[in-house]
Amino acid sequence: MSENLIELDGLWTGYDGVPVVRDINVRAAGGEIVGILGANGAGKTTTLLTISGVVKPIKGRARVLGEELPTRFPHRLARRGVAHVTESRNLFYDLTVGENLRLALRGSRADRKAAMGAALELFPALEPLLSRRAALLSGGEQQMLALGRALVSRPKALLLDEMSLGLAPIIVERLMDTVRQIADQTGCAVILVEQHVHLALRIVDRGYVLSHGSIEVEGSAQELNANREVLESSYLGDLALEPEQSSNGRAGAAPPTRSS
């Protein structure tokens, strides 16, 4: 595993000085997928917005790509290699698929060509749609475009917020597998925010479970998968949990760590 590209230590963050997230510690290394899991309102999106520089921390330490998090100008983080795919996808719906992708390209002509080729290789369904307006795409196609646009920017850190929103489970599973490929092939650090735990645990290396702004449970994917009753007893109840093990067959691991 490479060095940590995202480090949150004792982080408190929220809006207008009111904390939504309290005293969390999170790590994500290059090539690693880290899940931030939990129910609606747990503080997952606020955590991502803080990492991408949109929300200013209240206190604590946050390092992104080896530097302290800037308190202004979040676009500088994007230029340095932080790509954030929000829950709303933030596409330019009046532009075509190709135009959306080209807006995120950077570097030399050769770099741009290589980045576009890599994105279309991972999302081959987009290639015949390059001249179609983004507004005319299905939900799954729009999510592929949002991921593809993030990918062509060649991110060092990729933040994904609720990829499953509004999509059929079979489409989400395919997208999750592609995210795993992105982390493995590019070496970028991925932080995946997801309410549906059983989908996230298919691909993450480690997970942090947020409840009311605090980390209640953390552990490897194997640990969390093998001990789902710990998640249920923590706070999730039956939310988004499935009784069967994931297809990865992870079992027999030690219990996940409960945060103090």
N, C-alpha and C positions, 0 to 999 in steps of 0.2 A: 504494500500500500504506500502511496506517495504521501507527501506532506499535507497537512491540513490547509485547505484553501478557504474554509469558513470556520471561524472560531467565535463562539459567543460564551462569555464568562460572566455569570451573575447579572445577566441582562434584564433590565426593566424597560419596558417600552409601552407606549400607548398614545393617546391623543390629548392635546391641551394640558399636559402634565398629569393626566389621569391614567394610571397604569392599567393595561389590558393583559400584558404578559409580565410575570413576576419571577425574577431571580432564576432564569433558565441558563443551562450550560449545554451547548450543542457543538458538535464537531462534524465536519464533512471533508474528506480527503479526495484527492484526484482519483477518478475512476470508481468512486464509491457512490452508491445511492442510499441516501438517508431519508427515512420517512418521518414526517411530523404528522401524527395521527390524532384523531379526536373528533368529537361531535361539533356541530355548528356552535359558534360562539366561544370555542375553547381558546382562541388566540392564534390559530394557525396562520391565517392570512396576514395578521398584523406582524407576525414574526418574519414572514417573507418580505413584506413591504419595508421592514426595518433593514433587512439584509441588503435589499436593493437600493437603499438610501432614500426612499420616499417618506418614511416615518422616522423621525429623530428619536434616538434612545433617550430615556429619562436618566438612567444611570447604568453602570456596568461597563463591560468592555466588549467591543465587537471589532474583529479583524476580518477583512474580506480580501482575498488574493494577496495576503501578506502585509496589508496596510490597515491602519485604523480607519474605521468607517467615516467617510466625510459627512459633515453635518449640513452641507449644502451641495447643490448641483449634482443630483443623483445621476444625471446623464454621463458624468465622468466615469462612474462605475460601469455603465453600459459600454463605453468606449474601451475600458480596460478589460472587458470580457465577462461581464455579468449579464446573462439573458434571463428575462423574467416573463414567463407565459402566464398571464393572469387568468382568473376565472372567466372573465368576459372575452378572452382571446385577443381583443384589441386589434382586430384586422381592419384594413381599409376596404370597406365593403363595396365601394364604387370602383375599385381598381381590380384588375385581373389577378389571377393566381401568380402569374409570372411577374407582374409589377410588384405585388406584395413581397415576393421573394427578392427581387432585385433591390428593393429599398434597403434591405438589411445587408447586402453584400459590401465587403470592404477589402482593401488591399489592392494588389496589382491585378491586371487583367487575368493572368494565369491563376492567381489565388481565387479570384471570383469564379472563374470557370470551374476550378476544382471543387469549390464549396458548393456551387449549384449542382454539380454532378453527384457529389456525395449525398446531398439532401434528396435528390430525385431517386437515387439508388435505394435509400431507406424508405422513401415514400413514392414508389413507382406509380401509384394511383393518381398522383398529382400531374404527372407528365402530360397525359391527354387533356388535362384541364387547364393548361397554362394560359389559354386565352379566354377562360370563363371568368366572369365577375365573381368575387368572393361571396357576394350576397346570394348567389344562386347555388352555392354549394350546400350539401347536406351537413348536418352537425358533425358527423365523423370526418368529413372532408375538410371542414373548417378547422377542426382540431389538428388534423394532419398539417394543414397549411400553417397554423400557428407554431407548431413544433418545427416544421421545416424552415420557417422564417427565422426562428431562434437559432437553428442549427447552422444556417449559412453564414451567420455572424461569427462562427467558430468560437463559441463561448468556452471560457475556462470554468465557469460556474453556471449551472442551469437551474432555475427555480421554477417549479411547476405547481400551479394552484388548481386543485380539483379537476383533473383531466376527465374524470368520469361524468361530470355534470351533464345530464340530459342525453347521455349516450347509452346505447344498448350494451349489455355486458360483454358480448363477443367482440365488439369494436374496441371496448376499453382494454380487453385482454391483449389484443393485437398491438394497441398503442403502448401498453406497458412493456411488452416484449421489445418493442422498438426502442423505448427509453433505456432498457437494459443494454441493448446494442450500442446506443450512443455513448453511454458511460464506458463500456468496455473498449470501444474502438477509438474514441477521442481522448479518453483520460480526463474528461471534465468531471467536476464534482456536481452531483445532482441532489437537490433537496426537493422531495416530493411531498406536497401537502395533500392529504386525502382523508375523506370521511369514511370511505369504505375500506375497512381494515383488510378484509380478505383479499381484495384486489392488490393493495399496496404490498402485502407480505409476499406476494409472488415474486417480486423483483428486488426489494430493498435488501441492503446488507445489514442495516441496523435501523431501529426505530425509537422515537420518543413519543410518548402518549401524553398529550396535553389535556388537562381538565381545569376549567376556570382559570386559565392563564398560567398554570404551574405544571411542571413535569411530574406526573404521578407514577409512570412506569417507563422504563427504558431497557433495551436489551437488543441482542442480535435478532435477525429475522427467525433463525432457528429457535431461539428461546421464546420469542413471542408466539410463534406458530405452535409450538409444543405445549404451551401453557395458556391457552386462550381463556381459561377460567380466571386467570389472574387479571386479564383485561376486563372481563365481565364484572368481577368483584370490585375492581377499581372504580369504574364509573360508567362503562359503556352499556351495560345491560345486554340486550340483544341487538343493539344498533349495528347494522352492517356486518355482523359476524355470521359465519356459516358453520354448521356443526362439523363438516368434513374438513380434513386437512387439505392444504393446497396441493396442486399437482406436483410440487417439488418434493413431496414426501418427507418434509423436515419433521423429525420427531426425536424424542429422547434427549433433548438438550436440558441444560440446567435452567432453573427459574429465572425470569427476567429480574432486573434490579428495580426496586422501588426507591424513588427519590425521597430524600428526607425533606 
